[in-house]
Amino acid sequence: MKLFIDTANVDQVAEIASWGVLDGVTTNPSLVAKEEGADFKETVTKMCGLVNEVSAQITATEFEEMKKQADEYSSWHKNVVVKVPMTVEGLKTLNYCSSKGIHTNTTLVFSVPQAVMAAKSGATMISPFVGRLDDLGMDGMELIQDIRTAWDHYNFDTQILVASVRNTEHVHRAATIGAHIATIPYKVFQELPQHDLTDKGLKKFMEDWESVQNR
């Protein structure tokens, strides 16, 4: 499974990339707005120097303008993945990008029919938002399971990217269900290597080693 970080902070990308586990980045206008003084193009291109796939979200809503933004963003760097919203105009844009060899990530997916349409339009990735479904009292990971079942029936090439991840359990279930990618906030990334038994075991090892050194 690929691990992406969901951020517009280049320092966070560099830190997690240094662990040797990071495959890509997802970002959007809301994340960029949180970074004071950040320039979108500069942020994306810096990240492209650190990982192989950086999803950059277009902001237009009509096909002709979406197409122009897709062309522009994809020209910035070979590692840019154009992030396209799940709308009818977005489907047209996915189809256009597919014909041009531009990699895409379909964002704001909340149902199996949406996922299937995005795949048939040529999306490289789809991003079901599990956390937002959880917020409504649903189990967002059930959607991932349903999409995975559909994919097993039809062998779509489109990668399933678990988005709106809120905790390590989401990552756990994404891996066991068979999602291709999970995009993870920085705070959750910091929690992934941790386990109480690891800490206890390491503490015991160090205590035993100290006793050996004191002989």
Z-matrix of the N, CA and C atoms (Angstrom, degrees):
N
C 1 1.464
C 2 1.517 1 109.72
N 3 1.334 2 116.30 1 135.80
C 4 1.455 3 120.42 2 174.99
C 5 1.528 4 109.98 3 -79.21
N 6 1.323 5 115.40 4 145.61
C 7 1.459 6 121.76 5 175.55
C 8 1.519 7 109.01 6 -116.13
N 9 1.335 8 115.81 7 121.24
C 10 1.458 9 122.71 8 175.11
C 11 1.526 10 108.18 9 -109.88
N 12 1.336 11 116.25 10 158.36
C 13 1.463 12 120.64 11 171.54
C 14 1.521 13 108.28 12 -109.42
N 15 1.314 14 115.94 13 139.83
C 16 1.466 15 122.66 14 -178.67
C 17 1.521 16 107.96 15 -101.50
N 18 1.335 17 117.10 16 99.58
C 19 1.458 18 120.55 17 -172.71
C 20 1.519 19 110.44 18 -166.97
N 21 1.338 20 116.08 19 164.31
C 22 1.465 21 121.43 20 168.48
C 23 1.521 22 109.82 21 -120.47
N 24 1.327 23 115.96 22 16.72
C 25 1.464 24 121.90 23 -178.54
C 26 1.533 25 109.02 24 -100.80
N 27 1.316 26 116.71 25 112.41
C 28 1.466 27 121.33 26 -175.99
C 29 1.525 28 111.27 27 -64.78
N 30 1.328 29 117.56 28 -36.36
C 31 1.468 30 120.71 29 179.70
C 32 1.530 31 111.24 30 -62.67
N 33 1.329 32 116.65 31 -38.76
C 34 1.464 33 120.03 32 177.32
C 35 1.523 34 110.83 33 -64.58
N 36 1.316 35 116.85 34 -40.56
C 37 1.465 36 120.61 35 177.87
C 38 1.524 37 110.10 36 -62.06
N 39 1.331 38 116.36 37 -45.41
C 40 1.467 39 120.56 38 -178.98
C 41 1.523 40 111.17 39 -62.10
N 42 1.340 41 117.04 40 -40.35
C 43 1.464 42 120.39 41 -179.51
C 44 1.521 43 111.88 42 -63.82
N 45 1.335 44 116.73 43 -50.51
C 46 1.464 45 119.18 44 -177.81
C 47 1.534 46 110.83 45 -68.90
N 48 1.320 47 116.95 46 -34.07
C 49 1.467 48 120.12 47 177.07
C 50 1.525 49 110.99 48 -62.40
N 51 1.337 50 116.74 49 -31.83
C 52 1.465 51 120.44 50 -179.55
C 53 1.529 52 111.91 51 -66.87
N 54 1.343 53 117.32 52 -18.06
C 55 1.467 54 120.59 53 177.64
C 56 1.529 55 111.37 54 -74.28
N 57 1.323 56 116.93 55 -18.21
C 58 1.458 57 120.53 56 -178.30
C 59 1.519 58 114.71 57 84.55
N 60 1.343 59 116.98 58 16.30
C 61 1.471 60 119.96 59 -176.21
C 62 1.529 61 113.16 60 -117.25
N 63 1.320 62 117.92 61 -6.36
C 64 1.469 63 120.64 62 -169.23
C 65 1.527 64 111.45 63 -91.68
N 66 1.346 65 115.19 64 129.58
C 67 1.463 66 121.04 65 -179.10
C 68 1.522 67 113.34 66 -104.94
N 69 1.328 68 118.25 67 -24.00
C 70 1.455 69 118.95 68 -176.02
C 71 1.515 70 112.53 69 -171.70
N 72 1.334 71 114.50 70 -176.78
C 73 1.468 72 122.76 71 -178.45
C 74 1.524 73 108.46 72 -136.81
N 75 1.322 74 116.10 73 142.37
C 76 1.464 75 120.95 74 165.46
C 77 1.522 76 107.66 75 -116.45
N 78 1.314 77 115.84 76 138.94
C 79 1.456 78 120.13 77 177.33
C 80 1.517 79 108.68 78 -144.03
N 81 1.315 80 116.20 79 167.34
C 82 1.461 81 121.37 80 179.99
C 83 1.523 82 109.17 81 -156.99
N 84 1.338 83 118.63 82 170.33
C 85 1.467 84 120.50 83 -177.84
C 86 1.526 85 113.76 84 -57.38
N 87 1.332 86 117.75 85 -34.56
C 88 1.469 87 120.19 86 -179.76
C 89 1.521 88 111.31 87 -65.35
N 90 1.343 89 116.64 88 -40.59
C 91 1.461 90 120.50 89 178.73
C 92 1.521 91 111.05 90 -68.49
N 93 1.331 92 116.82 91 -40.05
C 94 1.469 93 120.03 92 179.05
C 95 1.521 94 110.08 93 -64.26
N 96 1.332 95 117.11 94 -38.25
C 97 1.470 96 120.83 95 -179.13
C 98 1.524 97 112.34 96 -61.57
N 99 1.344 98 116.89 97 -26.44
C 100 1.465 99 120.79 98 -179.95
C 101 1.526 100 112.45 99 -75.38
N 102 1.344 101 117.18 100 -18.00
C 103 1.461 102 121.42 101 -178.33
C 104 1.521 103 109.51 102 -96.45
N 105 1.312 104 116.76 103 107.18
C 106 1.458 105 121.57 104 -174.42
C 107 1.533 106 111.07 105 -60.25
N 108 1.335 107 114.86 106 127.96
C 109 1.458 108 120.51 107 176.54
C 110 1.519 109 114.97 108 77.09
N 111 1.320 110 117.87 109 6.84
C 112 1.465 111 120.56 110 -176.36
C 113 1.523 112 110.69 111 -73.83
N 114 1.317 113 116.34 112 136.64
C 115 1.462 114 123.46 113 172.68
C 116 1.529 115 107.43 114 -102.00
N 117 1.326 116 116.43 115 128.56
C 118 1.461 117 120.44 116 -171.30
C 119 1.527 118 111.98 117 -60.70
N 120 1.322 119 116.65 118 -51.42
C 121 1.467 120 119.54 119 -178.02
C 122 1.522 121 111.41 120 -62.00
N 123 1.321 122 116.53 121 -44.34
C 124 1.461 123 120.25 122 -179.42
C 125 1.526 124 110.98 123 -63.28
N 126 1.338 125 116.25 124 -41.74
C 127 1.468 126 120.92 125 178.77
C 128 1.524 127 110.94 126 -60.71
N 129 1.322 128 116.37 127 -47.93
C 130 1.464 129 120.98 128 -177.70
C 131 1.526 130 111.01 129 -63.69
N 132 1.317 131 117.50 130 -44.82
C 133 1.467 132 119.64 131 -177.24
C 134 1.531 133 111.72 132 -68.02
N 135 1.314 134 117.73 133 -35.01
C 136 1.476 135 119.81 134 175.60
C 137 1.524 136 110.38 135 -63.26
N 138 1.334 137 116.27 136 -43.47
C 139 1.462 138 120.35 137 178.94
C 140 1.521 139 111.40 138 -63.51
N 141 1.337 140 116.65 139 -35.95
C 142 1.467 141 120.81 140 179.30
C 143 1.519 142 112.23 141 -62.78
N 144 1.330 143 116.83 142 -22.23
C 145 1.455 144 120.75 143 175.71
C 146 1.518 145 113.35 144 -79.65
N 147 1.343 146 116.13 145 -8.07
C 148 1.462 147 121.04 146 -176.99
C 149 1.524 148 113.40 147 -109.43
N 150 1.331 149 117.10 148 -29.07
C 151 1.470 150 121.53 149 -178.00
C 152 1.524 151 109.88 150 -138.76
N 153 1.320 152 116.23 151 169.11
C 154 1.465 153 120.80 152 -173.66
C 155 1.521 154 114.90 153 -88.00
N 156 1.335 155 118.15 154 -16.38
C 157 1.465 156 120.08 155 -177.63
C 158 1.524 157 109.30 156 -141.12
N 159 1.341 158 115.84 157 121.18
C 160 1.463 159 121.27 158 178.38
C 161 1.523 160 108.47 159 -127.47
N 162 1.334 161 116.78 160 113.16
C 163 1.463 162 121.49 161 179.54
C 164 1.519 163 109.95 162 -81.94
N 165 1.333 164 115.79 163 120.81
C 166 1.464 165 122.35 164 179.24
C 167 1.522 166 108.31 165 -117.79
N 168 1.322 167 116.24 166 121.75
C 169 1.470 168 120.84 167 -170.76
C 170 1.512 169 112.42 168 -84.67
N 171 1.327 170 116.70 169 130.41
C 172 1.455 171 121.05 170 173.27
C 173 1.528 172 109.47 171 -76.36
N 174 1.339 173 116.01 172 156.08
C 175 1.466 174 120.46 173 -175.01
C 176 1.521 175 113.02 174 -115.83
N 177 1.326 176 117.62 175 -9.89
C 178 1.466 177 120.78 176 177.42
C 179 1.528 178 109.86 177 -70.90
N 180 1.333 179 116.12 178 160.68
C 181 1.464 180 120.97 179 -178.51
C 182 1.523 181 113.14 180 -120.17
N 183 1.339 182 117.69 181 -13.66
C 184 1.463 183 122.02 182 178.85
C 185 1.526 184 109.71 183 -107.73
N 186 1.335 185 115.70 184 146.20
C 187 1.461 186 121.89 185 -170.61
C 188 1.529 187 113.80 186 -52.50
N 189 1.321 188 117.36 187 -49.00
C 190 1.471 189 119.56 188 -175.16
C 191 1.529 190 111.12 189 -60.32
N 192 1.319 191 116.87 190 -42.41
C 193 1.467 192 120.09 191 178.88
C 194 1.522 193 111.42 192 -73.41
N 195 1.315 194 116.73 193 -36.44
C 196 1.465 195 120.35 194 176.98
C 197 1.523 196 110.17 195 -61.94
N 198 1.313 197 116.26 196 -41.03
C 199 1.459 198 122.05 197 179.09
C 200 1.532 199 110.54 198 -61.76
N 201 1.323 200 116.39 199 -42.84
C 202 1.465 201 120.72 200 179.00
C 203 1.523 202 111.08 201 -62.93
N 204 1.335 203 115.89 202 -43.72
C 205 1.467 204 119.40 203 179.08
C 206 1.520 205 110.91 204 -65.17
N 207 1.319 206 116.98 205 -39.52
C 208 1.467 207 120.22 206 178.46
C 209 1.520 208 110.75 207 -60.96
N 210 1.326 209 116.58 208 -43.54
C 211 1.469 210 120.83 209 177.60
C 212 1.528 211 110.81 210 -62.47
N 213 1.334 212 115.62 211 -42.88
C 214 1.470 213 119.75 212 -178.68
C 215 1.528 214 111.15 213 -65.26
N 216 1.325 215 116.70 214 -51.91
C 217 1.461 216 119.95 215 -176.37
C 218 1.535 217 111.60 216 -60.83
N 219 1.326 218 115.90 217 -42.56
C 220 1.468 219 119.42 218 -177.78
C 221 1.524 220 111.91 219 -68.00
N 222 1.335 221 117.26 220 -18.01
C 223 1.466 222 120.55 221 178.66
C 224 1.528 223 112.28 222 -81.10
N 225 1.341 224 116.99 223 -14.37
C 226 1.460 225 120.03 224 -176.39
C 227 1.518 226 112.34 225 -68.23
N 228 1.345 227 115.69 226 -40.16
C 229 1.468 228 120.35 227 -175.64
C 230 1.523 229 108.53 228 -165.72
N 231 1.320 230 116.84 229 148.66
C 232 1.464 231 120.75 230 -179.27
C 233 1.528 232 112.86 231 -64.79
N 234 1.345 233 117.75 232 -18.61
C 235 1.467 234 120.75 233 -177.69
C 236 1.526 235 113.60 234 -91.40
N 237 1.336 236 117.49 235 1.51
C 238 1.464 237 119.94 236 179.45
C 239 1.525 238 110.64 237 -74.09
N 240 1.320 239 115.80 238 132.56
C 241 1.466 240 123.70 239 170.96
C 242 1.524 241 106.68 240 -111.81
N 243 1.309 242 117.80 241 123.49
C 244 1.466 243 121.46 242 -176.13
C 245 1.525 244 109.29 243 -80.72
N 246 1.326 245 114.85 244 122.61
C 247 1.460 246 121.37 245 -177.63
C 248 1.531 247 109.04 246 -92.71
N 249 1.342 248 115.66 247 122.07
C 250 1.463 249 122.37 248 -171.02
C 251 1.525 250 109.58 249 -122.46
N 252 1.344 251 119.25 250 132.05
C 253 1.471 252 120.19 251 179.57
C 254 1.524 253 112.28 252 -70.97
N 255 1.323 254 115.74 253 151.86
C 256 1.465 255 122.71 254 -179.43
C 257 1.527 256 109.44 255 -80.84
N 258 1.337 257 115.01 256 83.12
C 259 1.463 258 123.38 257 175.85
C 260 1.523 259 107.74 258 -135.79
N 261 1.315 260 117.31 259 172.57
C 262 1.467 261 120.36 260 175.95
C 263 1.525 262 109.67 261 -61.26
N 264 1.353 263 116.94 262 -44.12
C 265 1.462 264 119.83 263 177.66
C 266 1.529 265 110.70 264 -64.49
N 267 1.329 266 114.83 265 -33.16
C 268 1.457 267 119.31 266 176.71
C 269 1.518 268 111.99 267 -66.07
N 270 1.337 269 117.49 268 -39.12
C 271 1.463 270 121.22 269 177.37
C 272 1.526 271 110.67 270 -61.37
N 273 1.329 272 116.68 271 -41.66
C 274 1.463 273 120.25 272 176.68
C 275 1.533 274 110.40 273 -60.70
N 276 1.324 275 114.99 274 -40.11
C 277 1.466 276 120.02 275 -179.00
C 278 1.524 277 110.94 276 -68.46
N 279 1.325 278 117.00 277 -40.50
C 280 1.461 279 120.50 278 176.35
C 281 1.526 280 110.86 279 -58.92
N 282 1.324 281 115.82 280 -43.90
C 283 1.459 282 120.24 281 -179.99
C 284 1.527 283 110.84 282 -63.60
N 285 1.335 284 116.27 283 -41.24
C 286 1.468 285 120.93 284 177.73
C 287 1.521 286 110.24 285 -62.59
N 288 1.327 287 116.55 286 -48.43
C 289 1.463 288 120.73 287 -178.44
C 290 1.524 289 111.25 288 -61.71
N 291 1.322 290 116.54 289 -39.92
C 292 1.452 291 120.26 290 178.92
C 293 1.526 292 110.81 291 -60.75
N 294 1.335 293 116.42 292 -39.61
C 295 1.466 294 120.72 293 -179.60
C 296 1.522 295 111.83 294 -68.66
N 297 1.336 296 116.62 295 -23.20
C 298 1.467 297 121.74 296 -178.92
C 299 1.525 298 112.67 297 -99.29
N 300 1.325 299 117.22 298 0.34
C 301 1.459 300 120.40 299 -178.68
C 302 1.515 301 114.02 300 74.98
N 303 1.339 302 117.26 301 20.98
C 304 1.463 303 122.38 302 178.40
C 305 1.527 304 109.07 303 -89.61
N 306 1.314 305 117.60 304 125.07
C 307 1.465 306 121.18 305 179.53
C 308 1.527 307 110.28 306 -73.62
N 309 1.334 308 115.47 307 142.77
C 310 1.462 309 120.50 308 -174.63
C 311 1.519 310 112.18 309 -134.79
N 312 1.324 311 114.22 310 156.66
C 313 1.466 312 123.25 311 175.53
C 314 1.523 313 106.71 312 -131.61
N 315 1.326 314 117.29 313 115.65
C 316 1.463 315 121.16 314 -179.24
C 317 1.521 316 109.46 315 -85.78
N 318 1.319 317 116.38 316 117.76
C 319 1.459 318 121.00 317 -174.22
C 320 1.528 319 111.59 318 -101.78
N 321 1.335 320 115.07 319 160.88
C 322 1.467 321 123.16 320 178.78
C 323 1.528 322 112.24 321 63.19
N 324 1.334 323 115.09 322 48.45
C 325 1.463 324 121.69 323 174.65
C 326 1.528 325 108.82 324 -93.01
N 327 1.327 326 116.99 325 130.15
C 328 1.463 327 121.07 326 -177.19
C 329 1.524 328 113.66 327 -132.26
N 330 1.332 329 118.14 328 8.67
C 331 1.461 330 119.40 329 -179.69
C 332 1.524 331 110.14 330 -153.59
N 333 1.335 332 115.36 331 160.92
C 334 1.470 333 120.50 332 176.96
C 335 1.532 334 111.03 333 -64.89
N 336 1.343 335 120.20 334 -44.23
C 337 1.467 336 118.52 335 177.84
C 338 1.533 337 112.96 336 -57.80
N 339 1.324 338 117.72 337 -40.19
C 340 1.464 339 119.93 338 176.26
C 341 1.524 340 110.51 339 -61.03
N 342 1.332 341 116.18 340 -44.07
C 343 1.463 342 121.05 341 -179.51
C 344 1.526 343 110.85 342 -60.65
N 345 1.332 344 116.65 343 -43.94
C 346 1.469 345 121.19 344 -178.88
C 347 1.528 346 110.51 345 -64.79
N 348 1.334 347 117.08 346 -43.64
C 349 1.467 348 119.51 347 -179.88
C 350 1.519 349 111.19 348 -63.02
N 351 1.333 350 116.96 349 -41.53
C 352 1.464 351 120.14 350 179.03
C 353 1.528 352 110.78 351 -62.48
N 354 1.329 353 115.92 352 -42.67
C 355 1.471 354 120.05 353 179.05
C 356 1.527 355 110.85 354 -62.59
N 357 1.334 356 116.98 355 -43.32
C 358 1.454 357 120.56 356 -179.05
C 359 1.525 358 112.09 357 -68.83
N 360 1.334 359 116.96 358 -23.93
C 361 1.465 360 120.58 359 177.34
C 362 1.518 361 112.51 360 -82.93
N 363 1.337 362 116.61 361 -5.03
C 364 1.461 363 119.58 362 174.43
C 365 1.512 364 115.98 363 102.66
N 366 1.334 365 117.72 364 16.53
C 367 1.464 366 120.22 365 -179.84
C 368 1.526 367 111.29 366 -61.78
N 369 1.318 368 116.12 367 138.83
C 370 1.461 369 120.95 368 174.33
C 371 1.518 370 110.17 369 -73.33
N 372 1.329 371 116.16 370 -40.21
C 373 1.467 372 123.40 371 -179.71
C 374 1.520 373 108.68 372 -138.74
N 375 1.331 374 116.05 373 156.42
C 376 1.467 375 121.99 374 168.22
C 377 1.519 376 108.26 375 -124.94
N 378 1.329 377 116.25 376 145.28
C 379 1.464 378 121.06 377 -178.03
C 380 1.523 379 111.72 378 -119.34
N 381 1.342 380 118.32 379 89.54
C 382 1.462 381 120.70 380 170.37
C 383 1.536 382 109.14 381 -71.43
N 384 1.329 383 116.84 382 135.33
C 385 1.464 384 122.46 383 -175.90
C 386 1.528 385 110.37 384 -97.10
N 387 1.313 386 116.78 385 92.66
C 388 1.467 387 120.19 386 -172.21
C 389 1.525 388 112.66 387 -72.55
N 390 1.321 389 117.17 388 -37.90
C 391 1.463 390 120.00 389 -177.69
C 392 1.517 391 112.80 390 -63.35
N 393 1.314 392 115.98 391 -37.00
C 394 1.470 393 118.89 392 -179.40
C 395 1.522 394 111.10 393 -69.55
N 396 1.331 395 116.99 394 -31.47
C 397 1.468 396 119.58 395 174.01
C 398 1.527 397 110.10 396 -69.85
N 399 1.326 398 117.31 397 -39.89
C 400 1.466 399 120.64 398 175.94
C 401 1.524 400 110.85 399 -58.06
N 402 1.334 401 116.69 400 -38.03
C 403 1.469 402 121.39 401 -179.46
C 404 1.529 403 111.86 402 -61.01
N 405 1.329 404 115.87 403 -25.11
C 406 1.467 405 120.51 404 -179.81
C 407 1.530 406 112.10 405 -92.07
N 408 1.345 407 116.44 406 8.74
C 409 1.454 408 120.95 407 179.60
C 410 1.517 409 113.82 408 86.01
N 411 1.330 410 116.67 409 9.62
C 412 1.463 411 121.23 410 177.96
C 413 1.531 412 109.09 411 -97.27
N 414 1.312 413 116.09 412 173.39
C 415 1.465 414 121.52 413 173.92
C 416 1.518 415 107.25 414 -104.44
N 417 1.324 416 116.02 415 98.51
C 418 1.457 417 120.67 416 -175.43
C 419 1.515 418 113.88 417 -58.34
N 420 1.334 419 116.83 418 -30.96
C 421 1.464 420 119.84 419 -177.91
C 422 1.531 421 112.25 420 -70.37
N 423 1.322 422 117.47 421 -18.52
C 424 1.467 423 119.34 422 174.07
C 425 1.526 424 110.31 423 -63.93
N 426 1.331 425 117.56 424 -33.82
C 427 1.456 426 120.73 425 176.39
C 428 1.528 427 110.50 426 -63.65
N 429 1.330 428 116.73 427 -40.88
C 430 1.461 429 120.17 428 177.91
C 431 1.527 430 110.25 429 -61.88
N 432 1.316 431 116.33 430 -42.49
C 433 1.469 432 120.31 431 178.02
C 434 1.528 433 111.07 432 -61.70
N 435 1.341 434 116.90 433 -43.03
C 436 1.466 435 120.53 434 -179.65
C 437 1.530 436 111.38 435 -65.55
N 438 1.327 437 116.39 436 -41.13
C 439 1.471 438 119.71 437 178.63
C 440 1.527 439 109.82 438 -65.97
N 441 1.335 440 116.66 439 -40.96
C 442 1.466 441 120.55 440 178.45
C 443 1.536 442 110.71 441 -60.21
N 444 1.345 443 116.58 442 -40.20
C 445 1.469 444 120.94 443 177.70
C 446 1.525 445 110.70 444 -62.69
N 447 1.335 446 116.58 445 -44.58
C 448 1.463 447 120.35 446 178.07
C 449 1.523 448 110.99 447 -61.34
N 450 1.318 449 116.29 448 -42.22
C 451 1.479 450 121.13 449 -179.10
C 452 1.538 451 110.37 450 -63.12
N 453 1.320 452 116.30 451 -38.14
C 454 1.465 453 119.94 452 179.38
C 455 1.535 454 111.38 453 -66.32
N 456 1.324 455 116.57 454 -28.38
C 457 1.463 456 120.11 455 177.24
C 458 1.530 457 111.56 456 -73.59
N 459 1.335 458 116.28 457 -39.80
C 460 1.468 459 119.74 458 -167.34
C 461 1.522 460 114.71 459 -114.49
N 462 1.323 461 116.77 460 -4.24
C 463 1.469 462 121.03 461 175.53
C 464 1.531 463 113.32 462 55.72
N 465 1.323 464 116.93 463 43.21
C 466 1.466 465 120.39 464 174.91
C 467 1.526 466 109.62 465 -63.13
N 468 1.332 467 116.42 466 143.56
C 469 1.459 468 121.38 467 176.53
C 470 1.531 469 112.35 468 -79.33
N 471 1.314 470 117.16 469 -20.90
C 472 1.462 471 122.26 470 -177.61
C 473 1.527 472 110.95 471 -59.60
N 474 1.330 473 116.34 472 132.59
C 475 1.458 474 121.72 473 -178.95
C 476 1.532 475 111.19 474 -83.56
N 477 1.312 476 116.21 475 139.55
C 478 1.472 477 122.53 476 177.56
C 479 1.523 478 108.34 477 -89.81
N 480 1.334 479 115.97 478 116.26
C 481 1.459 480 122.71 479 -178.47
C 482 1.526 481 108.88 480 -110.79
N 483 1.309 482 117.75 481 114.35
C 484 1.461 483 121.74 482 -179.59
C 485 1.533 484 108.79 483 -78.60
N 486 1.334 485 115.96 484 115.03
C 487 1.464 486 121.89 485 -176.64
C 488 1.527 487 110.73 486 -114.10
N 489 1.329 488 115.04 487 171.61
C 490 1.462 489 121.64 488 -176.01
C 491 1.534 490 110.74 489 57.06
N 492 1.329 491 114.92 490 41.56
C 493 1.469 492 121.42 491 177.68
C 494 1.525 493 108.97 492 -71.85
N 495 1.317 494 116.31 493 133.13
C 496 1.463 495 120.81 494 -176.52
C 497 1.526 496 113.48 495 -113.29
N 498 1.345 497 117.98 496 -18.16
C 499 1.460 498 119.60 497 -172.76
C 500 1.527 499 110.16 498 -159.39
N 501 1.322 500 115.71 499 172.61
C 502 1.465 501 120.34 500 -178.50
C 503 1.534 502 111.86 501 -68.29
N 504 1.328 503 117.37 502 -26.39
C 505 1.462 504 120.28 503 178.22
C 506 1.529 505 110.82 504 -63.63
N 507 1.329 506 116.63 505 -37.31
C 508 1.460 507 119.35 506 175.66
C 509 1.532 508 110.65 507 -59.64
N 510 1.323 509 116.83 508 -41.26
C 511 1.467 510 120.84 509 179.84
C 512 1.527 511 110.24 510 -66.98
N 513 1.334 512 115.52 511 -43.35
C 514 1.472 513 121.26 512 177.40
C 515 1.527 514 110.91 513 -55.28
N 516 1.309 515 116.36 514 -49.91
C 517 1.463 516 120.34 515 -176.63
C 518 1.527 517 111.75 516 -71.37
N 519 1.314 518 117.31 517 -33.45
C 520 1.462 519 120.46 518 176.13
C 521 1.520 520 110.34 519 -59.66
N 522 1.333 521 115.72 520 -42.45
C 523 1.468 522 120.51 521 -179.41
C 524 1.518 523 111.72 522 -67.91
N 525 1.325 524 117.67 523 -42.67
C 526 1.466 525 120.26 524 -176.28
C 527 1.527 526 111.99 525 -75.32
N 528 1.331 527 117.68 526 -29.29
C 529 1.467 528 120.80 527 176.92
C 530 1.527 529 110.87 528 -72.70
N 531 1.329 530 115.57 529 -32.50
C 532 1.458 531 119.46 530 -179.80
C 533 1.515 532 113.97 531 105.31
N 534 1.341 533 117.13 532 26.41
C 535 1.459 534 119.70 533 172.30
C 536 1.527 535 109.02 534 -64.74
N 537 1.315 536 115.69 535 149.57
C 538 1.460 537 119.49 536 -178.59
C 539 1.523 538 112.57 537 -78.44
N 540 1.335 539 115.96 538 -31.85
C 541 1.470 540 121.78 539 -172.92
C 542 1.527 541 108.65 540 -145.18
N 543 1.333 542 116.15 541 147.56
C 544 1.467 543 121.54 542 164.81
C 545 1.520 544 107.08 543 -127.45
N 546 1.322 545 116.95 544 132.98
C 547 1.462 546 120.32 545 175.24
C 548 1.519 547 108.40 546 -105.26
N 549 1.326 548 116.39 547 126.09
C 550 1.458 549 122.33 548 -159.67
C 551 1.524 550 110.43 549 -125.82
N 552 1.331 551 118.75 550 133.49
C 553 1.464 552 120.26 551 175.20
C 554 1.536 553 111.13 552 -63.80
N 555 1.311 554 115.38 553 154.99
C 556 1.472 555 121.33 554 -178.87
C 557 1.525 556 111.75 555 -54.73
N 558 1.331 557 117.22 556 -44.54
C 559 1.467 558 120.83 557 -177.94
C 560 1.525 559 111.58 558 -61.03
N 561 1.330 560 117.35 559 -41.94
C 562 1.466 561 120.80 560 179.39
C 563 1.525 562 110.25 561 -70.32
N 564 1.333 563 117.59 562 -36.64
C 565 1.463 564 120.64 563 176.46
C 566 1.527 565 110.78 564 -56.32
N 567 1.334 566 116.34 565 -40.40
C 568 1.466 567 120.29 566 -179.39
C 569 1.526 568 112.09 567 -65.03
N 570 1.328 569 116.47 568 -25.70
C 571 1.462 570 120.69 569 -178.82
C 572 1.528 571 112.66 570 -83.74
N 573 1.323 572 118.00 571 -23.01
C 574 1.465 573 121.26 572 -172.20
C 575 1.533 574 114.35 573 -60.43
N 576 1.349 575 120.25 574 -38.33
C 577 1.461 576 118.47 575 -178.83
C 578 1.531 577 113.91 576 -78.14
N 579 1.335 578 117.29 577 -4.95
C 580 1.460 579 120.90 578 -170.07
C 581 1.532 580 112.31 579 -92.42
N 582 1.344 581 114.59 580 145.39
C 583 1.471 582 121.18 581 170.94
C 584 1.523 583 107.09 582 -158.72
N 585 1.322 584 116.74 583 137.95
C 586 1.465 585 121.06 584 -178.14
C 587 1.522 586 111.91 585 -57.35
N 588 1.326 587 116.62 586 -40.59
C 589 1.466 588 119.35 587 -178.14
C 590 1.528 589 111.78 588 -68.37
N 591 1.324 590 116.43 589 -31.60
C 592 1.469 591 119.66 590 174.44
C 593 1.522 592 109.82 591 -63.91
N 594 1.335 593 116.39 592 -46.01
C 595 1.467 594 120.68 593 179.76
C 596 1.527 595 111.40 594 -62.06
N 597 1.339 596 115.89 595 -43.48
C 598 1.465 597 119.75 596 -179.77
C 599 1.521 598 111.19 597 -66.43
N 600 1.327 599 115.75 598 -41.06
C 601 1.460 600 119.53 599 179.50
C 602 1.510 601 111.91 600 -64.27
N 603 1.334 602 116.73 601 -42.36
C 604 1.463 603 120.62 602 179.75
C 605 1.526 604 110.74 603 -65.58
N 606 1.334 605 116.51 604 -40.28
C 607 1.462 606 120.77 605 178.17
C 608 1.536 607 110.38 606 -60.35
N 609 1.336 608 115.89 607 -42.97
C 610 1.468 609 120.12 608 179.58
C 611 1.532 610 111.00 609 -65.21
N 612 1.328 611 116.74 610 -42.66
C 613 1.461 612 120.36 611 178.08
C 614 1.535 613 110.97 612 -58.17
N 615 1.332 614 115.64 613 -45.10
C 616 1.463 615 119.81 614 -177.30
C 617 1.524 616 111.46 615 -67.56
N 618 1.346 617 116.92 616 -38.27
C 619 1.465 618 120.40 617 177.03
C 620 1.524 619 110.81 618 -63.71
N 621 1.357 620 116.26 619 -42.40
C 622 1.459 621 119.99 620 179.37
C 623 1.522 622 110.81 621 -66.13
N 624 1.336 623 116.19 622 -39.14
C 625 1.462 624 119.74 623 179.77
C 626 1.533 625 110.94 624 -64.89
N 627 1.329 626 115.79 625 -39.94
C 628 1.459 627 119.89 626 178.64
C 629 1.522 628 111.10 627 -63.13
N 630 1.346 629 115.60 628 -37.41
C 631 1.470 630 118.68 629 178.61
C 632 1.534 631 110.76 630 -66.84
N 633 1.323 632 116.58 631 -35.62
C 634 1.471 633 119.97 632 176.79
C 635 1.523 634 110.25 633 -66.15
N 636 1.331 635 116.91 634 -41.75
C 637 1.459 636 120.81 635 -178.59
C 638 1.530 637 112.27 636 -65.13
N 639 1.338 638 115.43 637 -27.92
C 640 1.477 639 120.26 638 -176.80
C 641 1.516 640 113.66 639 -87.82
N 642 1.325 641 117.95 640 0.38
C 643 1.459 642 120.10 641 -179.70
C 644 1.535 643 110.96 642 -67.74
